[in-house]
Amino acid sequence: MEMRFAFLPSQKLIGHCQRQSLTDDRTLELWRKFMPRRNEIAKAINTNELVSMRIYGPEYDFNNFNPSAEFDKWAGRFVSDFDQVPDGMQIHTIPEGHYAVFLYQGSPQNAAAAFGYIFESWLPQSGYELDARPHFEILGEKYRNDSEDSQEEIWVPIKRRP
């Protein structure tokens, strides 16, 4: 899996958000709600990209995996401003910071192995630790949902270990 480092300036996102956990995974429901309305977002930075984002609270413990631990899951788009927010959609600003960006190719059903590699192998050996900012995937032009040829970028917030 290819990896690069990137600095992300502050980004604005408009979309739908749901509280969920891995055991109560409602991702499909979230995207079914968002997709018919995605084109209502007037000031999308890139109309070919969708963003799947997770916000973990301070109580979320990555070191002691608990599939029932809850987080906020988003389906949205990056936008230039919040001047035109469609009714019923929410907004969020991602603070600037450094990310490790992984290019994942494969179906969503096989993504668990990629995340396992990132969090169990790469991160502990990297000299970095997770930063308390959103995690997200960019689903761009090469994203094909259930196809093994599908590609997406996995953005993991990082900071140097002390």
C-alpha positions in Angstrom: 0.0 0.0 0.0 1.5 3.3 -1.1 1.9 6.0 1.7 2.8 9.6 1.7 2.8 12.5 4.2 0.6 15.5 3.7 -0.2 18.8 5.5 -3.9 19.5 5.3 -4.9 23.1 5.7 -8.2 23.6 7.5 -11.1 22.1 5.5 -14.8 22.7 5.6 -17.2 19.8 5.1 -21.0 19.7 4.6 -22.9 16.4 4.8 -24.8 14.1 7.0 -23.5 12.7 10.4 -24.6 9.7 12.5 -23.4 8.4 15.8 -22.5 4.8 15.5 -20.0 2.0 16.4 -18.5 -0.9 14.5 -21.0 -3.3 16.1 -23.9 -0.9 15.2 -22.5 0.0 11.8 -25.0 2.2 9.9 -22.7 3.4 7.2 -25.0 2.1 4.4 -27.9 4.0 5.9 -25.9 7.2 6.2 -24.7 7.0 2.5 -28.2 6.2 1.3 -29.4 9.3 3.0 -26.6 11.5 1.6 -26.1 10.3 -2.0 -29.5 11.5 -3.4 -28.8 15.0 -2.0 -25.0 15.3 -2.7 -25.5 17.6 -5.6 -27.4 20.1 -3.4 -24.0 21.1 -2.0 -23.4 24.2 -4.1 -19.8 25.0 -3.3 -18.1 21.6 -3.4 -14.3 22.0 -3.9 -14.2 18.9 -6.1 -17.5 17.5 -7.4 -15.7 14.2 -8.2 -14.8 13.6 -4.5 -16.9 12.4 -1.6 -15.6 12.2 2.0 -16.2 9.5 4.5 -15.1 10.9 7.9 -15.0 9.6 11.5 -14.6 11.8 14.5 -13.5 10.0 17.6 -14.0 11.6 21.0 -11.4 11.6 23.8 -12.9 8.5 25.4 -12.3 6.4 22.3 -9.3 4.1 23.1 -7.4 2.9 20.0 -5.1 0.9 22.2 -7.9 -1.3 23.7 -10.1 -2.0 20.7 -13.8 -2.1 21.5 -16.1 -2.6 18.5 -19.0 -1.1 20.6 -17.2 2.2 21.2 -19.1 5.0 19.4 -17.9 7.7 17.1 -19.5 10.2 14.7 -19.5 9.0 11.0 -19.9 11.5 8.2 -20.8 11.3 4.5 -20.0 14.6 2.8 -18.0 16.9 0.6 -15.3 19.5 1.1 -16.6 23.0 0.4 -15.1 26.5 0.0 -17.5 28.0 2.6 -20.6 27.4 4.6 -22.7 30.2 2.9 -25.2 27.6 1.4 -25.9 24.7 3.6 -28.8 22.5 2.4 -31.6 22.0 4.8 -31.0 19.1 7.2 -27.3 18.8 6.5 -24.5 19.6 9.1 -21.2 21.4 8.9 -17.8 20.6 10.3 -14.4 22.2 10.1 -11.4 20.0 10.1 -8.4 21.7 11.8 -5.2 21.9 9.9 -2.5 19.3 10.5 -0.3 16.5 9.3 -1.6 13.3 7.9 -0.3 9.9 6.7 -2.1 9.2 3.5 -2.5 5.6 2.3 -3.7 4.6 -1.2 -6.0 1.7 -0.7 -7.1 -0.5 -3.6 -9.9 -3.1 -3.1 -13.4 -3.5 -2.0 -14.8 -2.1 1.2 -15.2 -5.6 2.5 -11.4 -6.1 2.5 -10.5 -2.7 3.9 -10.3 -4.0 7.5 -6.9 -5.6 6.6 -5.6 -2.2 5.4 -6.7 -0.5 8.5 -5.2 -3.3 10.6 -1.9 -2.7 8.8 -2.0 1.0 9.4 -2.8 0.9 13.1 -1.1 -2.3 14.1 2.0 -2.3 12.0 2.8 1.0 10.4 1.8 3.4 13.2 3.7 1.7 16.1 6.9 1.7 14.0 6.6 5.1 12.4 7.7 7.5 15.1 4.2 9.1 15.0 1.1 8.8 17.1 -2.5 9.6 16.3 -3.5 13.2 16.6 -7.0 14.2 17.9 -8.4 15.3 14.6 -10.8 13.6 12.2 -9.9 10.5 10.2 -11.3 10.3 6.7 -11.2 8.7 3.3 -11.4 10.6 0.0 -13.5 8.7 -2.5 -12.5 10.2 -5.8 -12.8 9.4 -9.5 -11.3 5.9 -9.1 -13.7 4.9 -6.3 -15.9 2.0 -7.5 -17.8 0.9 -4.4 -17.7 -2.9 -4.4 -15.0 -3.4 -7.1 -11.6 -4.9 -6.3 -10.2 -2.1 -8.7 -11.7 0.6 -6.5 -9.2 3.2 -5.1 -9.5 5.6 -2.2 -7.2 7.6 0.0 -7.1 6.9 3.7 -6.1 10.0 5.7 -4.8 9.3 9.3 -4.1 12.3 11.5 -0.6 12.1 13.0 1.9 14.0 15.1 5.5 13.2 16.1 5.8 11.1 19.2 7.4 13.1 22.1 
